[in-house]
């Protein structure tokens, strides 16, 4: 189930290179890479656990609700992070100019499927 969803988001989104589901403990649940210029998405995910924890904590301290999404844009990689629940998040790595809007829509509509599987 996870592999199909991850592959679907990458294959259906222009410029998507890879995706993964990861626990906040840094353990990868599943991942999919399109090949070619894709980064080591597991390493990216491990490094992003620090970011997700920090942002989630800051949002909690500000008392503005739950963190839903984080986007990091760098020169050579755009990273979309969608929080699944308090223990898991999904990452989509995109090449510069990749269709971030499509990736955001896809994750927003498909993440609810993951909630029951990961709970």
N, C-alpha and C positions, 0 to 999 in steps of 0.2 A: 504494500500500500504506500509506504513512504517513498520508495524508489520511483514508483509511477508518478506521484505528485511532483517530486523534485525534477524528474526528467521532463515532465510536461511543462513546468514553468520555464525551464531552460530552452527547450525546443520551441516553445510558443512565443518567446520574447526575443525580439531583435536585439542582438548585442549581448545577451545573457551568456555567461561563460560557465558558471557552476552554481550549485546550490547545496545547502545542507541543513539538517536539523541537528541542533546541539543542545546539550544540557548546560545549565549554568555552572555545573561542576567541570566543564571543559571536555566532556566525553561526547563524541560524535555518535548520534543515533543512526544516521544514514546520510549519504551524500551522492551527488551526481555531478560529473564533469563532462563537458562537451568535447574535451580534447583540445588540441591546438594550443592557443595562447592562454589557456585557463591557468589561473594561479593555483597553488596548493591550497585548496579551499579548507582543508582540515586545519592547517596552520593558521589561516586567516581566522577561522572560527574560534580557535583557542585564544588567539590574541584579542578577539572581540568580546570574549566573556568578561574581561576587565572593563571594557567600555560599557557593556550592557549593565553590569552590576553598578557601576558608578552613576550612570544616567538614571537607572531605576531608583537608586537611593536618593539622588538629588530631587527627582520628581516627587518622591514620597515626602521628603523633608519640606518641599514647597507646598504640599497638600493641594496639588492641582489635578489629581486623578491618577489613573494608571498609565504607564508608558505603553504605547501601542506600537510605535515604529521609530526607527532611527535610520538616518541616511548619512553616510560618509562619502564625500566626493573628494577624490585625489586626482592627480594628473593622469594616472594610468589605470585607475580602477574606481568604479562607483560601487558601494556596498549598501544594500538594502537589508535592514534587520527588522523582522516582524516578531514581536513577542507573542508566543503561543499561550503560555501561562506562567506561573511563578517559577517554574523549573526549566522551561525550554524556550528556544527561539529558533527562527528560520532565517537563513541568510541567502541572498541572491547576489552574486558577483557579476557586474556588468562592465563591458568595455566602455571607454569614453564614447559618448554619443549613443549608448544603448538606450532602449526604450524603458526608462525608469517608470513612467506612468503605467505602462502595461504590466510591469512586474509588481508594482504597488497594488493595482487592481486585482491581479491574479492572487497574490498572497492574502489580500483582505477578504476575498470571497472563498478561498480554499482553506485557510487556516482553521476555521471552525471544524472541518473534518478531522483535523489532527488532535483537537482538544480531547475528544472522547478516546482516541487511540492512545494518547500519552498520559491520561489520567489514571 
